[in-house]
Amino acid sequence: MRGLITAAGLLLGQALGQAAESLHLDQYTLTKGPVVIGGVSQNASGLAYHPGRDSLFVVLDAPQRIVEINLDGSLKRKISLNKFEDTEGIVWMQGDRFAVVEEARGNIVLIELEPKDGGVSWKKAKKLNLDIKVNTTNGLEGIAYDPLAMRFFVAREKRSPAVFKIIPPKPESDAPPTSILMSIAGRGLRDISGLHYDAKNERLLILSHESACVVEANKYGIETSRLLLRGGKAGLSRTIFKAEGVALDKRGTLYIVSEPNLLYVFKKAKPRPQSSGGKGSK
C-alpha cells in the first residue's frame, strides 16, 4: 500500500512539475522596435510565424491583404485576399497551409500560400463557419492552431471576451465544426486582440490591447506568466497602443504587431551570473 502511495506521489509531483513549467513572459524585454512594417501603412490586424521560411505573416483588415516580412520587419511580398472581409487574424498550420479569421462573418478560411503566390480567392477557399455569436462590433479577433490535436483556438474580442476551442469536422463530413467555450486564464482582460499556441510547451498566449499585456496559459487554462506592454515595463518607453497580433518563433523570440503598422521584438533576458559568495577552494 505504501508503495502505491509513494508511486502516486511521484506521479503527482511529476505532473505538478510539468504544470509549473512556464515561458516566463515576465522575463522578456524589448530588443527591437517599434519598427515600421515594410509594405504596410495601416490596419495591421494579426500575426503568424512560419518556421520553415523563418518569416512573419501580417494580415490587414483594410485592404484585405497578407504581407510576408522578414524578422526585422522588412518586406518580402504582398498577397491579395480577393473577396475576403474584415480579416482580423492569421495562423500558420503546416507546409503552405494557413488559416485566416473573418471577424463579422464568423469564418475560419483555410488557404494555401505557396512561395510565389500573389493572391488568394475567397470563393475557392474552404470555410469553417462557426456557431459563435458575432457582429460587426464584437466579432472574432484572434486565431491559433494546435497541430497535434488539429484544432483551432479563436477569440471573441469584447463584451465578455472569450476563447473557444474549435474542432473541425472530418474531411469527408459536411457537419459544422464544434465550438467549445474554454475556461481560460486572463479573467479581467478588457478585450482579446490576438492568440498564439506554442505546441512544444502546450501554452496559449492571449494578447489584450486594452489591458496592454500578453497572458500565458497552460493546457488547463491556468495563467502562468504575464508580459506587461506598458511604458516603463519590459524595456518599453511607451505603452504599446492597439496591439493586434502575437507570435513566438522557433528560438523563443516573441513578436507583437500593433496598429497602424508597427512591429515589436522581445527576447527573454539572460540570467545574471550568480556570485559564488565565498572564497574558492585551495
N, C-alpha and C positions, 0 to 999 in steps of 0.2 A: 504493500500500500504506500509506504514511504517512497519507494522507487517511482511509483506512478505520480505521486505528488511532486517529487523532485523534477521528473521529466516534464510535467505540466508547467512547473515553474520556469524551467529553462526555455520552453517554447514560448511562454508568455513574455519572458524577458526579451527573447529574440524579436518577437512581434512588436513589443513596445520600443525596442531599439530601432527597428526599421521605421516605425511610425515617427520616431523622433528625428530622423534624418531630414535635412532641410536644405534648400538652396541658399538660405540666409540672405535674403534680399536686403536686409538692413546693413549688410557689409558691402553692398555695391556703391560705387561712386562714379560720377560723371567723368569720362575721359575724353569725350569729343562732343561738340555741339554747343548751341544749336547750329546745325548745318542746313543750308537751303538745299532741298532735294532737287537734283537735276531733272529738268523737263516738267516740273510741277510748279504752278503759280498759286494754286488754291485747292481747297477741298480734299486734302489727304485724309482718307477715312478708314484705312485698315492696312495691316502689315502682315507679311508672311516671309518665312525664310526657307530657301531651297538648299539643302546640304550638298547635293550633287553639283550644283552650279556655284555654290558658295556665294549666293547673291540674295538680295531682298526684293520683294514684290509689294508695291504700294498700290492700293486700289483707290480711285477717286469716285466721288458720287456725282460730280458735275464738272466737266463732261464725264460720261461713263467711260473709264479707261483704266488700264493697268500699266504701271511703269516698272520695269525691271531696273534696279540700280545696283551698283557696287556697294560694298560695306561702308565705304566712305561717303556715300550719298550721290556719287557721280552717275550720270545716266548711261544705261546700256541700250534700252529700246522702249518704245511706246507700243501698246497693244490696245486697239479699239474694242469696246464692248458694244456691239451693234444690237440695238433694241432692248438693252438692259435698262433697269430703272432703279434709282436710289441705292446704288451698291455701297454697302457700309462695312463689309468685312471680307477677308480673303484668307484661305488656308491652303498650304501645300499638303497633298495626300501621299502620293508616291509617283515616281517616274515623272511624266509630264502632266499628271493629273492634279488639278486644283479644284477648289470649291469657292464660290462667291455667294454671299448672302445679300438678298434684296430686302431692304427694311420694311417697306409698306406692303409689298406683295406677300411677304412671309415665305419666301422661297429660298431653298439652297439650290444653286445652279452648278452642275458639275461640268467642268470644261477641261480641255487639254491645251496646253501651251507648249508647243514644240519650239526649239531654239530660234527658229526664224519666223515664227508666226507674227503677223502684224494686226490680226483682227480675229474676233470670235463672234459667232452668230447665236443670239439668244434662242431663236426658233429651232435651231438644230441641236441645242444642248439639252441634256436630261435635267429635269427639275424634280426636287422633292418639296412638295407643298406641305407646310407644317400646320397642325391644328392648334396654333398658339394665337391668342387674340392680339392683333396688332392693328395699328393705323398709321396715318402719315406723321403723327407727332409722338408716337410711342411704339416703335417697331423693333425689329431685330437689328442689333448693333454690332455684335462680335461673333466670331466663329472659330472653333478649334477642332482638331481631329485626333482621335486615338487610333493609330494604325494597327495595333494589336487586336483590339476589340472591334475595329472597323465601325466606329460610331462617332458621331459629332457631338459637340457642345455648342449651344448658341445662347446668346444673352438677349433678354428684353431690356431695353435701355433704362426706363424710369417708370414712375408711378408703380411702385412695388417692383423694383428691378429684380430680375431673377435669372438663374441659369437653368437651362433644360438639357437633358441628355437625349440625343436623337438616335434612334436605332433604325437604320434604313431597312426596307423590305428586301427579301431575297431577289436576286436578279430576274428570276422568271416570274415573280409575283407582281400583280397590279395593286396590291394593298398599299395604303398610305404608310408613311413612316410613323413610328411610335415616339411620342414626345413625353418625357418623364421629368417633372419638376424636381430639381435636386435640393436637398438640404445642404446648403453650401456656406462656406466662410464668407466673411465680408459683410455680415449684417450691419446695417447702419450706413452702408455706402449710399450716397445720394443718387448715383447712377452707375451703369456699367457701360463702358465705351469700347472695350476690346478684350479678347481672350487669347491665350496660348496654352497648349498642352505639351508638357515635357514628358514624352513617353518613357524615356530612360529612367526617370525618377518618380513617375506616376504623379506628377504635380500639375495643377491647373493654376495658371496665372490670370488674375482678374484685374483689369485696368479700369480705374474710375477717373474721369477728367474733373468732375465736380468736387470729388473728395481728394483729388490730387495724390493718388497713391496707386501702387501695384500690390495686390494681396496674393500670397502664395497659399494654396490649399492642398492638403494631401488627398489621397484617394477616398478618405472618409468624409471629406468636406470640412476638415478642421483647419483653421488658419495656423500656419507655422512660421510665417515671417511677413514683413511688410516693408516696402520701399516708399518713402515719402518723397513726393515730387514738388516740394515747396522750397521757396528760396531760403537758403541757409542750411538746407539738408542735402545729403548725398552729393556734395560738391556743386550744387546749383546756386547761382547768384540770384536767380529769379524763379518763381513758380512756373511750371510748365502749363501753359494755357491751352485748353482743349486738346488734351492727349487723346488720340483716337485709335492707336494701334500699338501692339506689343509683340515682340518675337524674341526668341532665345536661339543663338546659333550653336553649332556643334562644339564650340570652345567654351560655352557658358557665358558668352558676351550677350548683354541684354540691349535691345534696340526699342526705342519708342518714337513714333511719329505723332506730330501734332499739327492741327490746322494753323495756318493755311498750308504750309509746305516745309516743315522743319523736322530734322532727324536728330535724335539724342542717342549717344552710345554710353553704356555703363558697363564697368567691369568690377569684379569682386576685388576689394583691396587686399594686397598681400599682407599676411600677418607679420607683425614686427618680430624680429628675432628676440627671444627671451634671454635675459641676463642670467648667468649662472648663479649670481647672488652669493658667491663664495670663492675662495681661493682654489685653484686647481690642485690636483694631487701631485706629489713629487714623483 
